[in-house]
């Protein structure tokens, strides 16, 4: 991480609702706010369906925001013309979750990686080939791989192709949307280490979306925890793992597998009982109230606002 307090991406009260039927709305992201500093990695974690991927895609402009704003270097990314959006994609890119589905099977690896270069008309002819070879070298692939098709590669190699495609137009900010969840465990660490190496080498800023908490700890400078469309906790990585404050975060961390079987058996695992409420037109109050063992009367009626309870430690909970 670069030693810099400059804010690169600012998310303010971001909401993304999907219409379900005539009168119902699925509130995938419902009022999320955070900043991402230049050169840092912000991890975004939570259970499947909590809204973290939708949040990342809305930040990128792949989804139109229902409400709220996203700023890149102080400039809003939504409500822009097609020309302005195209210019913005040079600075912001995304690595998708599924390396099998995100690569066009009819295109060669070279054309996949250089698609952004061609769209923005950055390099042509020999310069394009030189840039392609540079990108293949960056992600640990051979030059001859450029003429092959995606089906000829393993999952880890395909994700490296996806990373090279994201780097092709020299972005400053990359959304990593669960880039390792579809890979074998033996390959996951290689891809994460590659991302860390590229960040140090190119000065990149990441939003790293994942549900593997142990891997998020390895790569992230700060971590935000989402639950049913809300941000419930946000702090530095070491703070979150040493002293989690929100009951949901405590339960998540207690579920991390431990390599030592003796320690794993003695570990106090927090089991969450109760039903997960529907994100379609949810009731007022805390979204976690149905599963929380510390709930109070106010939790049923008032939605907690995220606030700083310790230095650089933000929590949305009525206990604080």
N, C-alpha and C positions, 0 to 999 in steps of 0.2 A: 504493500500500500504506500502511495505517495504521501509525504508529510504535507498535507494541504487541507485547508478548511473551506476551500471554494466549493460551493454547491453547484453541481453540474445538472442534476435532474431534481425538480421539485414537484411533488404530487400534493394537491390541495383538495381535500374533501371529495375524492374521486368516487363516482358511482357509476355502475354499469348494471342496468336492469334489462332482462329479456322478457318480452311479452309472452305469456303462456295463456292461451285462450283469449276470451274477449276482455275480461276484467282483472285478470291476475298477472302479477309481475314476479318473476324470479329475480331476487335481489342478490346477484352473484358477488358484486362488490358494492358496499353500502356505506360510503363515507370514510375512505381511507386516506390518510395524510402521512407523508414522510419525505425526507430529503436523501439524496445520494450524493456524497461528496466526490470531487474529482479524484480519480485513482483508487477508490476503495471498492470493496465488494460487499454489497448488502445482500444477505441471505434472507429469503422469504420462505417460511415453512408453515406446515399445517396439514391436516388430513385431506384426503382426496375429496374434492367438492367444496373446499373452503373458499375458493375464489382466487387463489394465487396466480394460476395461469391466466385467468380472465383479466386480472389486474395487470400482469405483464404485457398482454396483448393490447390492452386499452392504452397503456403508457406508450406503446409503440405506434399507436394510431391504427392498428389492424381492426379494432372495434371503435366505433364512435362512442364517446362518453355520454352517459345519460345526464350527468351533472358533474360539477367540479372541473378542475383544470390541471393540466400537466405542462410544466415549463422545462425547456431545455436551454440552458444558458440564459435564463430569464425571458425566453421567447415561447409563447404558447404553441403547442403542437397541433391542437385541434382547431377546427373551423378555418382551415387553410385551403388555398387553391391547389389544384392538382400540381401545378408547377412548383409551388412552395413545398408541398409534401414530398415531391421527388428530390428536391434539394436537401430536405431533412433526412431522407433515408441514407444519404451519404455519411451522416454523422451517427445514426442509430441503426443497429442491426440486431437480428435475433437468431439464436441457435435453437432449433426445434427439438422436441422431446423424442420423436420417433425417427431414427435415421433411415428406416425402411420406407416410410411414407413420405418423407419430406424431400426426397430426391427423385427427379423425373427419370423413370426407367428408360425412356427413349433417347435421353441425352447422354453424351459422353461426359466423363468426369471433368475434362477440360472446359467444355461448354457450360456445365453446371457452375463451376467455380467462377468462370469469367462472365456469367450472365449479367451481374451488376456492373462490371467493367464495360460491357457492350451497351447497356442501357444508358449509362452516364457518359459514354464515349470518352473513356479515360485513356485507353491505350489501343493501338492498332498494330497489325502486322507483327514485326519482330519484337517490338516493345511489349505487346500483349503476351507473346510466348515467354519472354523473359520474366514478366510479372507472374505468369502462371507457374513457372518453375520455382520462383521465389516462394510462392504460397505453398506449393507442395513440400518444399524443404522445411518451411516453418512448422508444418503440422506432422512431419515425419513420414511423408509418402515419397515414392520414387517418381521421377519424371515420366517414365513409361506408363504410369498409371493414368495419365491424362487421356489416353485414347481408349480406355476401357469403359465399361458400363457399370452402374451401381450394383447390379446383381452379382458381379464378380468379386465383391468385397465382403469382408466380415462386418459385423455390427460396429465394432470399434473403429474400423477403417472408414466406414460410411459416416460415422460421426465426425471423424477428422476431416472428411470432405465437406461436411456441413460447416465446420469451424472455418475451413479455408474460404468457403463461399462468403461467410459473414465478414471475414477479414479483407476480402478482395478490394473493397473501395475505401479502405483505411478509416473505419469508423472510430469514434471516441467512446461510444457507449454501446454495450451489448447486453441484451436480455438473454440469459441462459435458461431456457424453459425446460427444467428437468432433463438436462442433457445426458445424464448417466443412468436414468431409471430403466431404460430398455436394454441396458448392456449387462454382460456377465460381470460378476463381482470382481473377477481378476482383471477386467479391463477398466472398470470404473476409476480406480486410482490413477491409472495411466492418463486418462482423459482429464481428470481434475488437475493432475500435476502439469499437464500440457497447458491448461487454461491459466494456471498460476504463472508458469514460465512466460507465456505470451503477454500476460498483464504487466509483468516486470519489464519485459523487453520493449513493448509498444506503448506503455503508459495507458492501458485501457481501464475503463470503469465498468463494473458488472452489477447487474441485478441477477442473483443466482437463486432460481426457484427450485425447490426440492422438498422431498418428504423424508430423506435420509438425514437425520439429525447429526450423526457422527461425521458425515461427509461435509455438511454445512459448517460444522465447527472447524474443520480443517482449512476451508477456503475463505470463510467470511470474516470481515472486520467487525461488522454489526449484523444483528439478526432481528428480523421482525416475525412475529408469530400471528397467523391469521386464523380466525374461527368464524365460519358462516358469514363471510363477507366483511367482517370487522377486524381491525388490527387490535389485538389484545395486549401485546407486549413488544417493546422495541428497546434494545440496548446493545452495548458492546458484546461481542461474542463470549469473551471470558466471563463477563458478568452474568450472562444468561445461564451458562452452564454451571457456574458456582453458586449463584443465588437467584434461581427463578422465583418470581413473585406471584404471577397469576396461577390459579389452581390448574388451568388447562395446560400451561407450559410445564408445570411440575409433573403432571401426568404423562405428557409427551416424553420428557426426559427420563422418567422412570422406566419407560418401555424400551430404551436403547439397549440392544443386546450387548452383553459383556463377554469377552473372550475367556475370562477366568471362571470356570464353572462353580467353584466354591464361593467366589464373590457374587456371582449371579444368583445363587440360591439364597444368599443372605440379604440380597438387595430388596429394599422395600418398594415393591411394585404397586403403583396406584391404579386401581381398577375403576373405570368410569361406568357407573350404572345410569339408568334412565335413558329416555329416547332422545335422539337428535331432532330438534325442531325443524320444520320445513322452511327452506329459504323463500318459499312462495308466500308473499304477504305475511311475514313473521309478526308475532305479537310484540308489543312494546316491552321494554325491559332488557335484561342481559340475555344474549343468545345462549349463554352457557348455563343458565339457571337450572335447566332440567337435569343436568348431570353433575352439578356442583355440590359438594358436601358442606361448603361453608356459606351457602346462600342465606340471605336475610330477606325481610319483607320488601325492602326497597328494590331488590334485584328483580322482582316480578313486574315492576311497573316503570322503572326509570332505566333507560339505557346508559351505562357508564361511559363517560368521556375519557379518552386517553390523556393522561397528564404525567408530568415529570414528578415522580415521588422520591427519587434519589438522583444524584448527579448523572445526567445522560441515561437515565433509566425510566422509561415511560410505560405506564400500565393503565389499562382500562378495566377497573374493578372497584366496586363499592367498599372493599375491605381496606382500601388505601385512600 
